[in-house]
Amino acid sequence: MSDDTTEEMIRISNMVYDYVGSEFVMGTDPLMIAGVLAATALRIYKTALVDEDFEKATAHIYNSRHNIKPFGEQEIGRAHV
């Protein structure tokens, strides 16, 4: 991954984490936030990938489900890339 790509990924991650953190602080239901983000991510994958790659990506997400860790209290609103 190039330095420019890494910087762009960090910028986008910070922007999303800041927004999600602000929604948490305002009391928005975390499941509503997660649902919207998950649906949006899947739509982006469906748009950007050919069907075979979409199937591989979603299978990888499903197969990685046990490796996902919850946010800690101190992480809300800050990127941890």
N, CA and C atoms as a LAMMPS dump frame, in Angstrom:
ITEM: TIMESTEP
0
ITEM: NUMBER OF ATOMS
243
ITEM: BOX BOUNDS ff ff ff
-5.0000000000000000e+02 5.0000000000000000e+02
-5.0000000000000000e+02 5.0000000000000000e+02
-5.0000000000000000e+02 5.0000000000000000e+02
ITEM: ATOMS id mol type element x y z
1 1 1 N 0.849 -1.169 0
2 1 2 C 0 0 0
3 1 3 C 0.898 1.236 0
4 2 1 N 0.616 2.183 -0.862
5 2 2 C 1.433 3.39 -0.954
6 2 3 C 1.172 4.315 0.228
7 3 1 N 2.114 5.227 0.456
8 3 2 C 1.946 6.206 1.536
9 3 3 C 0.702 7.05 1.323
10 4 1 N 0.427 7.426 0.066
11 4 2 C -0.766 8.226 -0.228
12 4 3 C -2.044 7.456 0.104
13 5 1 N -2.065 6.174 -0.232
14 5 2 C -3.236 5.351 0.059
15 5 3 C -3.425 5.21 1.566
16 6 1 N -2.328 4.984 2.27
17 6 2 C -2.395 4.863 3.729
18 6 3 C -2.902 6.15 4.352
19 7 1 N -2.39 7.276 3.914
20 7 2 C -2.837 8.573 4.441
21 7 3 C -4.306 8.806 4.153
22 8 1 N -4.743 8.44 2.96
23 8 2 C -6.157 8.61 2.599
24 8 3 C -7.037 7.702 3.461
25 9 1 N -6.587 6.471 3.705
26 9 2 C -7.341 5.541 4.539
27 9 3 C -7.445 6.072 5.972
28 10 1 N -6.362 6.61 6.491
29 10 2 C -6.377 7.183 7.841
30 10 3 C -7.313 8.381 7.894
31 11 1 N -7.283 9.235 6.862
32 11 2 C -8.161 10.412 6.821
33 11 3 C -9.628 9.987 6.834
34 12 1 N -9.961 9.01 6.007
35 12 2 C -11.346 8.549 5.932
36 12 3 C -11.748 7.872 7.245
37 13 1 N -10.863 7.038 7.801
38 13 2 C -11.153 6.383 9.079
39 13 3 C -11.409 7.401 10.175
40 14 1 N -10.568 8.416 10.255
41 14 2 C -10.757 9.464 11.265
42 14 3 C -12.101 10.159 11.094
43 15 1 N -12.447 10.466 9.846
44 15 2 C -13.706 11.148 9.573
45 15 3 C -14.895 10.279 10.011
46 16 1 N -14.879 8.997 9.66
47 16 2 C -15.975 8.102 10.018
48 16 3 C -16.029 7.9 11.526
49 17 1 N -14.877 7.648 12.165
50 17 2 C -14.856 7.45 13.618
51 17 3 C -15.329 8.701 14.356
52 18 1 N -14.933 9.866 13.884
53 18 2 C -15.39 11.106 14.524
54 18 3 C -16.906 11.233 14.422
55 19 1 N -17.444 10.93 13.24
56 19 2 C -18.893 11.016 13.054
57 19 3 C -19.615 9.999 13.938
58 20 1 N -19.142 8.762 13.925
59 20 2 C -19.77 7.721 14.742
60 20 3 C -19.686 8.101 16.223
61 21 1 N -18.537 8.582 16.645
62 21 2 C -18.381 9.006 18.04
63 21 3 C -19.358 10.101 18.413
64 22 1 N -19.561 11.057 17.516
65 22 2 C -20.5 12.141 17.808
66 22 3 C -21.93 11.611 17.891
67 23 1 N -22.26 10.617 17.073
68 23 2 C -23.589 10.007 17.138
69 23 3 C -23.778 9.256 18.453
70 24 1 N -22.729 8.555 18.911
71 24 2 C -22.801 7.884 20.212
72 24 3 C -23.066 8.894 21.318
73 25 1 N -22.323 9.986 21.302
74 25 2 C -22.454 11.019 22.334
75 25 3 C -23.864 11.601 22.324
76 26 1 N -24.462 11.747 21.129
77 26 2 C -25.811 12.302 21.03
78 26 3 C -26.881 11.278 21.402
79 27 1 N -26.467 10.033 21.654
80 27 2 C -27.411 9.017 22.097
81 27 3 C -28.062 8.199 21
82 28 1 N -27.544 8.294 19.783
83 28 2 C -28.097 7.497 18.685
84 28 3 C -27.88 6.012 18.974
85 29 1 N -28.87 5.223 18.678
86 29 2 C -28.793 3.779 18.895
87 29 3 C -27.599 3.209 18.115
88 30 1 N -26.639 2.573 18.799
89 30 2 C -25.466 2.018 18.118
90 30 3 C -25.822 1.005 17.031
91 31 1 N -26.915 0.266 17.221
92 31 2 C -27.314 -0.702 16.2
93 31 3 C -27.816 -0.016 14.931
94 32 1 N -28.42 1.143 15.098
95 32 2 C -28.85 1.907 13.93
96 32 3 C -27.632 2.398 13.156
97 33 1 N -26.645 2.912 13.875
98 33 2 C -25.407 3.385 13.242
99 33 3 C -24.736 2.234 12.506
100 34 1 N -24.575 1.1 13.186
101 34 2 C -23.907 -0.057 12.59
102 34 3 C -24.655 -0.567 11.363
103 35 1 N -25.973 -0.598 11.448
104 35 2 C -26.763 -1.071 10.315
105 35 3 C -26.591 -0.205 9.086
106 36 1 N -26.615 1.1 9.284
107 36 2 C -26.452 2.02 8.155
108 36 3 C -25.049 1.881 7.564
109 37 1 N -24.027 1.812 8.422
110 37 2 C -22.648 1.685 7.931
111 37 3 C -22.442 0.355 7.207
112 38 1 N -22.973 -0.735 7.769
113 38 2 C -22.82 -2.048 7.14
114 38 3 C -23.528 -2.09 5.783
115 39 1 N -24.739 -1.586 5.735
116 39 2 C -25.486 -1.58 4.472
117 39 3 C -24.783 -0.718 3.43
118 40 1 N -24.258 0.414 3.854
119 40 2 C -23.543 1.296 2.928
120 40 3 C -22.278 0.621 2.414
121 41 1 N -21.539 -0.025 3.303
122 41 2 C -20.319 -0.727 2.892
123 41 3 C -20.64 -1.822 1.879
124 42 1 N -21.687 -2.599 2.141
125 42 2 C -22.053 -3.667 1.208
126 42 3 C -22.481 -3.115 -0.147
127 43 1 N -23.183 -2.002 -0.136
128 43 2 C -23.588 -1.385 -1.411
129 43 3 C -22.377 -0.885 -2.192
130 44 1 N -21.394 -0.345 -1.476
131 44 2 C -20.167 0.106 -2.144
132 44 3 C -19.443 -1.093 -2.756
133 45 1 N -19.296 -2.179 -1.977
134 45 2 C -18.655 -3.386 -2.513
135 45 3 C -19.417 -3.903 -3.727
136 46 1 N -20.744 -3.945 -3.645
137 46 2 C -21.568 -4.462 -4.741
138 46 3 C -21.409 -3.613 -5.999
139 47 1 N -21.214 -2.315 -5.81
140 47 2 C -21.043 -1.396 -6.93
141 47 3 C -19.641 -1.489 -7.532
142 48 1 N -18.631 -1.612 -6.68
143 48 2 C -17.238 -1.514 -7.13
144 48 3 C -16.636 -2.846 -7.572
145 49 1 N -17.218 -3.96 -7.162
146 49 2 C -16.621 -5.266 -7.442
147 49 3 C -17.455 -6.063 -8.433
148 50 1 N -16.782 -6.911 -9.181
149 50 2 C -17.519 -7.88 -10.008
150 50 3 C -18.116 -8.909 -9.052
151 51 1 N -19.129 -9.639 -9.511
152 51 2 C -19.869 -10.557 -8.639
153 51 3 C -18.961 -11.542 -7.899
154 52 1 N -17.989 -12.133 -8.596
155 52 2 C -17.104 -13.11 -7.961
156 52 3 C -16.311 -12.48 -6.812
157 53 1 N -15.798 -11.271 -7.026
158 53 2 C -15.036 -10.597 -5.979
159 53 3 C -15.938 -10.147 -4.829
160 54 1 N -17.179 -9.765 -5.145
161 54 2 C -18.132 -9.421 -4.095
162 54 3 C -18.392 -10.635 -3.21
163 55 1 N -18.581 -11.791 -3.823
164 55 2 C -18.817 -13.019 -3.062
165 55 3 C -17.612 -13.356 -2.191
166 56 1 N -16.405 -13.186 -2.719
167 56 2 C -15.185 -13.44 -1.936
168 56 3 C -15.08 -12.468 -0.767
169 57 1 N -15.363 -11.193 -1.02
170 57 2 C -15.253 -10.179 0.031
171 57 3 C -16.256 -10.436 1.147
172 58 1 N -17.496 -10.732 0.786
173 58 2 C -18.504 -10.964 1.829
174 58 3 C -18.244 -12.276 2.572
175 59 1 N -17.706 -13.276 1.89
176 59 2 C -17.34 -14.524 2.568
177 59 3 C -16.201 -14.265 3.553
178 60 1 N -15.243 -13.443 3.144
179 60 2 C -14.132 -13.103 4.038
180 60 3 C -14.646 -12.36 5.273
181 61 1 N -15.556 -11.421 5.073
182 61 2 C -16.143 -10.692 6.205
183 61 3 C -16.828 -11.683 7.152
184 62 1 N -17.635 -12.561 6.596
185 62 2 C -18.345 -13.546 7.416
186 62 3 C -17.363 -14.446 8.166
187 63 1 N -16.354 -14.929 7.468
188 63 2 C -15.395 -15.85 8.079
189 63 3 C -14.489 -15.175 9.106
190 64 1 N -14.419 -13.849 9.08
191 64 2 C -13.59 -13.092 10.029
192 64 3 C -14.383 -12.617 11.24
193 65 1 N -15.643 -12.96 11.323
194 65 2 C -16.535 -12.411 12.35
195 65 3 C -16.051 -12.674 13.767
196 66 1 N -15.348 -13.76 13.997
197 66 2 C -14.881 -14.068 15.349
198 66 3 C -13.622 -13.283 15.726
199 67 1 N -13.009 -12.626 14.774
200 67 2 C -11.805 -11.828 15.036
201 67 3 C -12.121 -10.371 15.346
202 68 1 N -13.373 -9.97 15.214
203 68 2 C -13.768 -8.58 15.418
204 68 3 C -13.867 -8.287 16.907
205 69 1 N -13.245 -7.205 17.311
206 69 2 C -13.25 -6.811 18.716
207 69 3 C -14.147 -5.583 18.9
208 70 1 N -14.826 -5.491 20.042
209 70 2 C -15.684 -4.323 20.287
210 70 3 C -14.847 -3.068 20.54
211 71 1 N -15.472 -1.926 20.337
212 71 2 C -14.845 -0.663 20.689
213 71 3 C -14.68 -0.594 22.199
214 72 1 N -13.59 0.009 22.631
215 72 2 C -13.433 0.346 24.033
216 72 3 C -13.981 1.748 24.252
217 73 1 N -14.309 2.049 25.475
218 73 2 C -14.865 3.368 25.807
219 73 3 C -13.97 4.494 25.29
220 74 1 N -12.657 4.353 25.43
221 74 2 C -11.721 5.4 25.034
222 74 3 C -11.587 5.521 23.519
223 75 1 N -12.058 4.552 22.763
224 75 2 C -11.906 4.575 21.316
225 75 3 C -13.015 5.32 20.594
226 76 1 N -14.118 5.533 21.233
227 76 2 C -15.247 6.185 20.57
228 76 3 C -14.829 7.588 20.138
229 77 1 N -14.944 7.828 18.842
230 77 2 C -14.608 9.148 18.3
231 77 3 C -13.153 9.328 17.932
232 78 1 N -12.344 8.258 18.051
233 78 2 C -10.939 8.359 17.654
234 78 3 C -10.596 7.183 16.76
235 79 1 N -9.801 7.437 15.742
236 79 2 C -9.415 6.367 14.811
237 79 3 C -8.307 5.509 15.41
238 80 1 N -8.415 4.23 15.173
239 80 2 C -7.372 3.282 15.563
240 80 3 C -7.103 2.417 14.36
241 81 1 N -6.305 2.942 13.465
242 81 2 C -6.02 2.245 12.203
243 81 3 C -4.78 1.409 12.362
